[in-house]
Amino acid sequence: AISSPTAEQYQQMERIITGFVNTGTGVAKERLYIDTAHGGIGLIDPKQFVTALQSDWIKTVLKHHHDTWSHDIMQMASSTMTIPISIINSFVC
């Protein structure tokens, strides 16, 4: 499990990234995390990256549903919500 960094830790991550990228370049901070197709340099936002790591267990549950705990989670999820098949396929494939 990945714990959530504090606001100060996120700021420190952003300072480290900004300092590294801007060494001799002068790229605007706003452009760091914008997709290259939209004029940015396409870095991964630290907050989004941590969220992705934290939610990775969902992929494990969907891929390895033969495990007891995965089966239990799938049973609970199927009785309480509907997950579109396209979303499930995007995790499994």
SENU-508947 format. One record per residue (C-alpha): residue in three letters; x, y, z negated. Coordinates in steps of 0.001 Angstrom, whole numbers, plus 500000, padded with zeros to 6 digits. Each point is the difference from the previous one (the first is absolute). Example, Ala and Ser with C-alpha at 12.3 -4.5 7.8 and 13.67 -1.06 7.14 Angstrom:
<rec><type>Ala</type><px>512300</px><py>495500</py><pz>492200</pz></rec>
<rec><type>Ser</type><px>501370</px><py>503440</py><pz>500660</pz></rec>
***
This chain:
<rec><type>Ala</type><px>500000</px><py>500000</py><pz>500000</pz></rec>
<rec><type>Ile</type><px>501135</px><py>503504</py><pz>500767</pz></rec>
<rec><type>Ser</type><px>499233</px><py>502686</py><pz>497452</pz></rec>
<rec><type>Ser</type><px>498948</px><py>503475</py><pz>501057</pz></rec>
<rec><type>Pro</type><px>502774</px><py>502577</py><pz>499804</pz></rec>
<rec><type>Thr</type><px>499295</px><py>503193</py><pz>498099</pz></rec>
<rec><type>Ala</type><px>499480</px><py>503296</py><pz>501827</pz></rec>
<rec><type>Glu</type><px>503537</px><py>500967</py><pz>498988</pz></rec>
<rec><type>Gln</type><px>501405</px><py>496783</py><pz>501482</pz></rec>
<rec><type>Tyr</type><px>498157</px><py>500637</py><pz>503283</pz></rec>
<rec><type>Gln</type><px>501428</px><py>503519</py><pz>500065</pz></rec>
<rec><type>Gln</type><px>503477</px><py>498602</py><pz>499410</pz></rec>
<rec><type>Met</type><px>499545</px><py>497512</py><pz>502877</pz></rec>
<rec><type>Glu</type><px>498899</px><py>502832</py><pz>502291</pz></rec>
<rec><type>Arg</type><px>502969</px><py>502139</py><pz>498944</pz></rec>
<rec><type>Ile</type><px>502397</px><py>497155</py><pz>500773</pz></rec>
<rec><type>Ile</type><px>498411</px><py>499375</py><pz>503410</pz></rec>
<rec><type>Thr</type><px>499863</px><py>503708</py><pz>500856</pz></rec>
<rec><type>Gly</type><px>503606</px><py>500509</py><pz>498891</pz></rec>
<rec><type>Phe</type><px>501219</px><py>497067</py><pz>502074</pz></rec>
<rec><type>Val</type><px>498070</px><py>500885</py><pz>503150</pz></rec>
<rec><type>Asn</type><px>500705</px><py>503711</py><pz>499827</pz></rec>
<rec><type>Thr</type><px>503753</px><py>499625</py><pz>499669</pz></rec>
<rec><type>Gly</type><px>500961</px><py>502112</py><pz>502991</pz></rec>
<rec><type>Thr</type><px>496615</px><py>499800</py><pz>501774</pz></rec>
<rec><type>Gly</type><px>497525</px><py>502376</py><pz>498367</pz></rec>
<rec><type>Val</type><px>496845</px><py>497958</py><pz>500741</pz></rec>
<rec><type>Ala</type><px>496935</px><py>501536</py><pz>498376</pz></rec>
<rec><type>Lys</type><px>498744</px><py>497975</py><pz>497023</pz></rec>
<rec><type>Glu</type><px>496493</px><py>499898</py><pz>501503</pz></rec>
<rec><type>Arg</type><px>501360</px><py>498197</py><pz>503089</pz></rec>
<rec><type>Leu</type><px>501777</px><py>497201</py><pz>498152</pz></rec>
<rec><type>Tyr</type><px>496962</px><py>497747</py><pz>499635</pz></rec>
<rec><type>Ile</type><px>498131</px><py>500940</py><pz>503175</pz></rec>
<rec><type>Asp</type><px>499906</px><py>497393</py><pz>502760</pz></rec>
<rec><type>Thr</type><px>502529</px><py>500571</py><pz>502785</pz></rec>
<rec><type>Ala</type><px>497148</px><py>500160</py><pz>502521</pz></rec>
<rec><type>His</type><px>498813</px><py>503118</py><pz>498177</pz></rec>
<rec><type>Gly</type><px>503358</px><py>501754</py><pz>499722</pz></rec>
<rec><type>Gly</type><px>501266</px><py>498549</py><pz>496729</pz></rec>
<rec><type>Ile</type><px>502885</px><py>497668</py><pz>499319</pz></rec>
<rec><type>Gly</type><px>497783</px><py>497151</py><pz>498777</pz></rec>
<rec><type>Leu</type><px>501332</px><py>499218</py><pz>496553</pz></rec>
<rec><type>Ile</type><px>497822</px><py>497965</py><pz>497656</pz></rec>
<rec><type>Asp</type><px>498423</px><py>502072</py><pz>497235</pz></rec>
<rec><type>Pro</type><px>501170</px><py>498605</py><pz>496630</pz></rec>
<rec><type>Lys</type><px>496467</px><py>500015</py><pz>498546</pz></rec>
<rec><type>Gln</type><px>498597</px><py>498101</py><pz>502976</pz></rec>
<rec><type>Phe</type><px>502916</px><py>497563</py><pz>499864</pz></rec>
<rec><type>Val</type><px>499423</px><py>499199</py><pz>496326</pz></rec>
<rec><type>Thr</type><px>496263</px><py>499589</py><pz>500632</pz></rec>
<rec><type>Ala</type><px>500762</px><py>497569</py><pz>502824</pz></rec>
<rec><type>Leu</type><px>502320</px><py>497978</py><pz>497764</pz></rec>
<rec><type>Gln</type><px>497410</px><py>499946</py><pz>497230</pz></rec>
<rec><type>Ser</type><px>497271</px><py>498767</py><pz>502329</pz></rec>
<rec><type>Asp</type><px>502133</px><py>497306</py><pz>501636</pz></rec>
<rec><type>Trp</type><px>498485</px><py>497383</py><pz>497665</pz></rec>
<rec><type>Ile</type><px>496832</px><py>500178</py><pz>502120</pz></rec>
<rec><type>Lys</type><px>501923</px><py>498611</py><pz>502970</pz></rec>
<rec><type>Thr</type><px>501305</px><py>497178</py><pz>497823</pz></rec>
<rec><type>Val</type><px>496501</px><py>499117</py><pz>498848</pz></rec>
<rec><type>Leu</type><px>498671</px><py>499966</py><pz>503553</pz></rec>
<rec><type>Lys</type><px>502921</px><py>498019</py><pz>501427</pz></rec>
<rec><type>His</type><px>500450</px><py>497467</py><pz>497216</pz></rec>
<rec><type>His</type><px>496456</px><py>499361</py><pz>498926</pz></rec>
<rec><type>His</type><px>500818</px><py>496379</py><pz>499116</pz></rec>
<rec><type>Asp</type><px>501479</px><py>501158</py><pz>496672</pz></rec>
<rec><type>Thr</type><px>497612</px><py>499726</py><pz>497051</pz></rec>
<rec><type>Trp</type><px>500228</px><py>503675</py><pz>499057</pz></rec>
<rec><type>Ser</type><px>499611</px><py>501079</py><pz>503623</pz></rec>
<rec><type>His</type><px>496929</px><py>497807</py><pz>500358</pz></rec>
<rec><type>Asp</type><px>498469</px><py>501533</py><pz>496863</pz></rec>
<rec><type>Ile</type><px>500631</px><py>503542</py><pz>501259</pz></rec>
<rec><type>Met</type><px>498518</px><py>499183</py><pz>503408</pz></rec>
<rec><type>Gln</type><px>496932</px><py>498486</py><pz>498294</pz></rec>
<rec><type>Met</type><px>499476</px><py>503121</py><pz>497879</pz></rec>
<rec><type>Ala</type><px>500545</px><py>502311</py><pz>502960</pz></rec>
<rec><type>Ser</type><px>497617</px><py>498121</py><pz>502267</pz></rec>
<rec><type>Ser</type><px>497233</px><py>500135</py><pz>497414</pz></rec>
<rec><type>Thr</type><px>500374</px><py>503728</py><pz>499327</pz></rec>
<rec><type>Met</type><px>500975</px><py>501605</py><pz>503318</pz></rec>
<rec><type>Thr</type><px>500185</px><py>499488</py><pz>503712</pz></rec>
<rec><type>Ile</type><px>503381</px><py>500313</py><pz>501709</pz></rec>
<rec><type>Pro</type><px>499878</px><py>500522</py><pz>503769</pz></rec>
<rec><type>Ile</type><px>501799</px><py>497186</py><pz>501834</pz></rec>
<rec><type>Ser</type><px>502154</px><py>502537</py><pz>501872</pz></rec>
<rec><type>Ile</type><px>501500</px><py>501171</py><pz>496706</pz></rec>
<rec><type>Ile</type><px>500679</px><py>496444</py><pz>498854</pz></rec>
<rec><type>Asn</type><px>501631</px><py>499174</py><pz>503345</pz></rec>
<rec><type>Ser</type><px>502235</px><py>503074</py><pz>499784</pz></rec>
<rec><type>Phe</type><px>501443</px><py>498685</py><pz>496725</pz></rec>
<rec><type>Val</type><px>500324</px><py>496379</py><pz>501024</pz></rec>
<rec><type>Cys</type><px>501331</px><py>500396</py><pz>503539</pz></rec>
***
